[in-house]
Amino acid sequence: MASILKESNLNSKGVIVFTHKEKVLFENKYLMHILKKEVLKLKSMYFFAMHWGHYHNNIETIDLIDFHFAGQGTVVFKNPEENYHIPLCSRNFSSTLFKKKNFTKIYDIINISRPLRLKNIDEFFIVIKKMISKNFFPKVLIICPLSVDFYQNNHNYMEIYSDYMAMFSSKERESITLMLLSPEGSPFTLSEEAISDFMNLSKVFTLFSDKEGESRVVSEALLCGLPVVVKKNLIGGAKDYLNDTNSKLFTSLDEAADIFIDLISNYSKYQFDTKKLEQELSEKYTNEVLIDSLKVFFSKKNEVFSGEIFLENLAKKLPSHENLLSKKIAYGEHDDIITYQGFYWFLMKFTNSPKRPFLYLNVFIVDFIYKLVSILRSQVKKILIFFGLYSLLRK
């Protein structure tokens, strides 16, 4: 979603934040040509920023974007000197609810992951089995929010429950809780308070991904005082705040099992102070850091900095993890603008422009053509893969 971070007024431009998912809109030269008048009208009132939540490498300069919000390890620009980068993202504005609480620990390990194949939850199952084979029986909590298309999308780990039932005996499952959250209320079925409580009831947090973006959940776990266990070769921003005192890195599943056993058996030895992390990751401190960063940017642009800044719930607002826009603009679970028609309606709304049916028709035609080309490419790829030609053509 293009969310308003700072208001626009007669004396000072505002700031609109787009997400990396909306990057394709700005890169489509035909769409930008059709909507040029409306885009420039909006740009006369606002600076355009882009928030990067997923890992991206070798990113080209996006002409209409004035600056970027991204963690240090989350995005790599091809020409960094051309891209103004504020090293803050949604994880830096974690709710003050994420903090150490004086709870008695119930779980040894907690894993909170969307059940996608790329999260490698199946590997975590294997590691738990390895721990059991060493006569160490951990108490484990795995929380997975299911999407509405969970059983229709092959990117999802659809076998998660059947694998769980097959790999662990009924006795073992008494200590290994797999909590599959209903798609109802997706993507935020659990409140932040509940997630914080579950973390504080646990000793260790883990993810088994090979690649992460900013990984807000890692920041939340750190603020709750949990040592974090991830892969040593993890790509992206999840390791940005990890160090020798608050984390352990593994290179093999056998090593991961040994690390967990050591952390759990010697839990008191691995406690760390969260105060410095709070100053970098909690909204309690970072809202002021953001304001200072914006003032510097405005100064560099010789612009007056005045007007209201909307700082509430930035952890979800910046990555568009809200559901506030009309379905004409954003029809998915989040407020991401993922269609060309949605972008048209967004521009009409935020520039206070009247409906323009002919302009909408042009946008619809461009959208239709690009969708058709995408479908054709997908079908051709499937045919080439079927006949064993795809890998040969890519060489």
SVG drawing of the C-alpha trace seen along z (x, -y; Angstrom):
<svg xmlns="http://www.w3.org/2000/svg" viewBox="-16 -27 46 70">
<polyline fill="none" stroke="black" stroke-width="0.4" points="0.0,0.0 1.1,-3.5 0.7,-4.8 1.0,-8.4 3.9,-8.8 3.9,-12.6 1.1,-14.9 1.4,-17.3 0.6,-21.0 1.1,-24.4 4.6,-24.8 6.0,-21.3 5.8,-18.2 4.5,-15.0 5.9,-11.5 4.2,-8.4 5.7,-5.0 5.3,-2.3 6.4,1.3 8.8,3.4 5.8,5.3 4.7,2.1 8.1,1.7 6.7,3.3 4.2,0.5 7.0,-2.1 9.1,0.0 6.3,0.4 7.0,-2.5 3.7,-2.0 1.7,-2.3 3.7,-5.3 3.2,-7.0 -0.6,-6.5 -0.8,-7.8 2.0,-10.4 -0.2,-13.4 -1.7,-11.8 1.6,-10.5 3.3,-13.9 0.4,-15.6 0.8,-13.4 4.6,-13.7 4.3,-17.5 2.7,-17.1 4.7,-14.1 8.1,-12.6 7.9,-8.9 9.7,-6.4 9.9,-2.6 10.0,-0.1 11.9,3.1 10.7,6.1 12.2,9.0 15.8,9.5 16.7,8.0 20.1,7.8 21.5,5.6 18.5,3.2 18.4,0.7 17.6,-2.9 13.8,-3.6 13.4,-7.0 10.3,-8.2 11.4,-6.9 13.1,-9.6 14.5,-7.5 14.3,-4.0 13.6,-2.4 15.6,0.9 17.7,2.8 21.4,3.0 21.2,6.6 17.9,6.5 18.6,4.7 21.7,4.1 21.5,1.3 23.4,1.5 24.3,-2.2 24.1,-3.0 25.2,-6.6 22.0,-7.2 19.7,-5.8 19.1,-7.7 18.9,-5.0 17.5,-5.4 18.6,-2.2 15.3,-1.7 12.4,0.7 9.4,2.1 11.4,4.3 13.0,1.1 9.5,0.0 8.6,3.2 5.8,2.7 6.7,2.0 4.8,5.2 7.8,7.1 10.0,7.1 11.3,9.4 8.6,10.7 9.1,12.6 7.4,15.7 8.1,19.3 9.4,21.1 7.2,23.8 8.8,24.3 12.4,24.9 12.2,23.8 9.7,21.6 9.5,21.3 7.0,18.8 7.0,19.1 4.5,18.9 4.3,22.5 6.1,21.9 8.5,24.4 11.2,21.8 10.9,21.7 12.3,25.2 10.1,26.3 10.7,29.9 14.4,29.5 13.4,28.3 11.3,31.5 14.5,33.5 16.5,31.6 14.0,32.3 14.2,36.0 18.0,35.8 17.7,34.3 15.3,37.1 17.7,39.7 20.3,38.3 17.8,38.9 17.0,35.2 13.3,34.5 12.6,30.8 9.4,29.0 8.7,27.3 6.1,24.8 5.7,24.2 3.2,21.5 2.2,21.3 -0.5,18.8 -2.2,20.4 -3.1,18.3 -6.5,18.5 -4.9,20.3 -2.8,22.7 -4.0,25.8 -4.0,24.3 -0.5,22.9 2.4,25.3 4.8,22.7 3.1,23.7 4.3,26.6 1.0,28.4 2.3,31.6 3.2,30.0 0.6,31.7 0.9,35.1 4.7,34.9 4.3,33.9 2.0,36.9 4.3,39.3 7.6,38.2 6.6,38.1 5.0,40.7 1.9,39.8 4.2,39.7 6.6,37.3 3.8,35.1 2.9,34.5 6.0,32.3 5.9,30.9 3.0,28.5 2.2,27.6 -0.2,24.7 -1.7,24.2 -3.7,21.0 -6.9,20.7 -7.0,18.5 -9.8,16.6 -8.4,13.3 -5.2,14.0 -2.5,12.8 -2.6,11.6 -4.6,14.2 -2.6,13.8 -2.3,10.4 1.1,8.9 0.5,9.4 -0.1,13.1 3.0,13.5 5.1,11.7 3.6,14.0 4.4,17.2 8.0,15.9 8.4,15.2 7.2,18.7 10.0,20.0 13.8,20.3 15.1,20.2 13.8,18.8 14.7,20.3 14.1,20.0 15.4,22.5 15.1,20.3 17.9,19.9 16.8,16.4 14.9,13.7 14.1,10.1 14.1,7.8 12.7,10.6 10.7,8.6 10.0,11.8 13.8,12.2 13.8,8.6 10.7,9.3 12.4,12.5 15.5,10.6 13.5,7.9 11.9,10.7 15.4,11.9 15.4,15.1 18.7,16.4 18.2,16.9 19.3,19.9 19.6,19.6 21.7,20.9 25.2,19.5 24.7,18.9 21.3,17.1 21.0,14.4 19.2,11.1 18.6,8.9 17.7,11.5 21.3,11.5 21.7,7.8 21.4,7.6 22.7,11.0 26.1,11.4 28.0,13.9 26.0,13.1 22.5,13.3 22.6,16.0 24.1,19.3 24.6,20.1 24.7,23.6 26.0,25.1 24.4,28.5 21.3,30.1 23.5,32.2 25.2,29.0 21.8,27.4 20.7,30.3 23.8,29.9 23.4,26.1 19.8,26.5 20.7,29.1 23.5,26.8 21.3,23.7 18.5,25.4 20.7,27.3 22.6,24.2 19.9,21.6 21.0,19.2 24.4,19.0 23.0,17.5 21.0,14.6 21.8,11.2 20.8,7.5 18.2,6.2 18.6,2.5 20.8,1.6 18.5,3.6 15.5,1.7 17.1,-1.6 17.5,-0.2 14.4,2.0 11.6,0.6 9.2,-2.1 9.8,-3.5 13.1,-5.0 13.1,-4.7 10.2,-7.0 12.5,-9.9 15.3,-8.4 12.9,-8.3 11.9,-12.0 15.6,-13.0 16.3,-11.0 13.5,-12.6 14.6,-16.1 18.1,-15.4 16.5,-14.2 14.3,-17.3 17.3,-19.5 19.3,-17.8 16.3,-18.5 16.1,-22.2 12.5,-21.5 10.8,-22.8 10.0,-20.1 6.7,-20.7 3.4,-19.0 2.0,-15.9 3.9,-12.6 1.9,-9.5 4.0,-7.2 1.4,-4.8 1.9,-1.1 4.8,-1.6 5.8,2.1 2.7,3.0 2.1,-0.2 5.5,-0.4 5.3,3.1 1.6,2.7 0.5,5.3 -2.8,3.7 -6.2,4.0 -7.5,0.5 -7.9,-0.3 -10.9,0.4 -10.9,3.6 -10.8,1.6 -7.3,0.4 -6.0,3.5 -8.0,6.7 -5.6,9.1 -5.0,9.9 -2.7,6.9 -3.0,3.3 -0.4,3.9 -1.4,2.4 -0.8,5.3 -2.9,4.4 -2.7,1.6 -6.3,0.8 -5.7,0.6 -2.9,-1.9 -5.3,-4.0 -7.9,-4.1 -5.2,-4.9 -4.1,-7.9 -7.6,-9.1 -8.3,-9.0 -5.1,-10.6 -5.0,-13.4 -8.7,-14.0 -9.3,-13.6 -12.6,-12.8 -13.1,-9.4 -11.8,-9.2 -13.3,-6.3 -11.2,-6.5 -8.0,-6.6 -9.2,-3.6 -9.9,-1.7 -6.3,-2.3 -5.0,-1.0 -7.3,2.0 -5.9,2.8 -2.3,2.6 -3.1,4.8 -4.9,7.4 -2.0,7.5 0.6,8.0 -1.4,10.7 -1.9,12.5 1.9,12.3 2.6,13.6 0.3,16.6 1.7,17.4 5.3,17.3 4.3,19.6 2.7,22.1 5.7,22.0 8.0,22.6 6.0,25.7 6.1,27.1 9.9,26.5 10.4,28.2 8.2,31.1 10.4,31.7 13.6,31.1 14.5,28.0 14.2,25.3 17.6,25.8 19.3,26.1 17.9,22.7 19.0,21.0 22.6,22.0"/>
</svg>
